[in-house]
Amino acid sequence: MNNKGQSLVTFVLLLPIIVLFLLFFIGSAMSYMEKAQLEGIIYDTINVVVEQDIRDENKIEEVIHENDSSIILEISIVNDEIKITGSKSTGIMKNNSQLKVRYCANYQSKKIKKEC
């Protein structure tokens, strides 16, 4: 019996599965990196805002959009509490999923909390 073409057929049948696993891995890594970047931008911004006692929402939004203009923001300042929620589309087509990060801080105590 001649088995010369068997390896090639097996490779051709397994190639789509290998490609799908590779794309899934790349997509997951990209989402993780984008979430880490989003968290870093929001955390750094809220840290500066609290340290410098900035209460102007437009100025805060401007600082964040200097780093990444694709972030959708919700900024809330009530009394001495500030909440910044940033969300961003992620994925290869940029409509697959939504990353969301929220940080809160108190102007008096200068303590920053995640997911408040």
VMD Tcl script that draws the C-alpha trace (Angstrom):
set ca {
  {0.00 0.00 0.00}
  {1.31 3.47 -0.93}
  {1.03 6.14 1.87}
  {2.98 8.98 0.24}
  {0.06 11.45 0.12}
  {-1.32 10.67 3.59}
  {0.86 13.23 5.40}
  {-0.10 15.98 2.99}
  {-3.84 15.27 3.35}
  {-3.53 15.23 7.15}
  {-1.66 18.54 7.09}
  {-4.26 20.15 4.81}
  {-7.08 18.96 7.09}
  {-5.37 20.21 10.26}
  {-4.20 23.55 8.83}
  {-7.53 25.42 9.39}
  {-7.61 24.27 13.01}
  {-4.03 25.42 13.57}
  {-4.81 28.80 11.98}
  {-7.92 29.25 14.17}
  {-5.94 28.52 17.34}
  {-3.28 30.98 16.23}
  {-5.84 33.72 15.52}
  {-7.54 33.10 18.87}
  {-4.21 33.40 20.68}
  {-3.29 36.61 18.85}
  {-6.74 38.13 19.51}
  {-6.57 37.27 23.20}
  {-3.10 38.75 23.52}
  {-4.19 41.94 21.77}
  {-7.22 42.30 24.06}
  {-5.05 41.79 27.13}
  {-2.56 44.43 25.98}
  {-5.30 46.92 25.13}
  {-6.94 46.44 28.54}
  {-3.60 46.95 30.29}
  {-3.04 50.12 28.27}
  {-6.55 51.39 29.05}
  {-6.09 50.69 32.77}
  {-2.75 52.49 32.73}
  {-4.12 55.59 31.03}
  {-7.14 55.86 33.35}
  {-5.08 55.15 36.49}
  {-2.35 57.63 35.61}
  {-4.91 60.29 34.74}
  {-6.92 59.87 37.95}
  {-3.69 59.92 39.95}
  {-2.62 63.25 38.40}
  {-6.15 64.67 38.70}
  {-6.33 63.90 42.42}
  {-2.78 65.08 43.15}
  {-3.27 68.39 41.33}
  {-6.91 68.82 42.45}
  {-8.23 69.18 38.88}
  {-12.04 69.28 38.80}
  {-12.67 70.34 35.20}
  {-14.16 67.40 33.29}
  {-13.19 68.85 29.90}
  {-9.55 69.15 30.93}
  {-9.56 65.57 32.24}
  {-11.10 64.31 29.01}
  {-8.52 66.26 26.98}
  {-5.64 64.66 28.92}
  {-7.01 61.16 28.34}
  {-7.67 61.74 24.64}
  {-4.11 62.99 24.16}
  {-3.02 59.43 24.98}
  {-5.75 57.56 23.10}
  {-8.55 59.29 21.22}
  {-10.61 56.09 20.82}
  {-11.50 55.86 24.52}
  {-15.15 56.54 25.36}
  {-15.31 58.33 28.70}
  {-17.76 58.82 31.53}
  {-16.46 61.28 34.12}
  {-18.38 62.02 37.28}
  {-17.29 64.47 39.97}
  {-19.56 64.66 43.01}
  {-18.37 66.48 46.13}
  {-14.88 65.07 46.73}
  {-15.35 61.86 44.73}
  {-14.31 61.38 41.12}
  {-15.22 58.40 38.94}
  {-13.67 57.85 35.54}
  {-14.98 55.05 33.36}
  {-13.20 54.36 30.11}
  {-14.35 51.92 27.49}
  {-12.87 50.90 24.20}
  {-13.75 48.54 21.36}
  {-11.32 45.72 20.88}
  {-10.75 42.84 18.53}
  {-9.60 42.51 14.98}
  {-12.65 44.25 13.53}
  {-12.96 46.69 16.50}
  {-16.56 45.65 17.12}
  {-16.07 42.25 18.71}
  {-16.07 43.23 22.37}
  {-15.97 46.21 24.67}
  {-13.26 46.73 27.30}
  {-14.38 48.72 30.32}
  {-12.29 50.11 33.17}
  {-13.49 52.19 36.12}
  {-11.42 53.97 38.74}
  {-12.65 56.10 41.62}
  {-10.76 58.41 43.91}
  {-11.30 60.79 46.78}
  {-9.74 64.25 46.50}
  {-9.22 64.51 50.27}
  {-7.72 61.11 51.06}
  {-6.12 60.71 47.58}
  {-6.98 56.99 47.62}
  {-7.66 55.35 44.28}
  {-9.96 52.33 43.95}
  {-10.62 50.12 40.95}
  {-14.11 48.92 40.01}
  {-15.97 50.97 42.59}
}
mol new
graphics top color blue
foreach p $ca { graphics top sphere $p radius 0.5 }
foreach p [lrange $ca 0 end-1] q [lrange $ca 1 end] { graphics top cylinder $p $q radius 0.2 }
display resetview
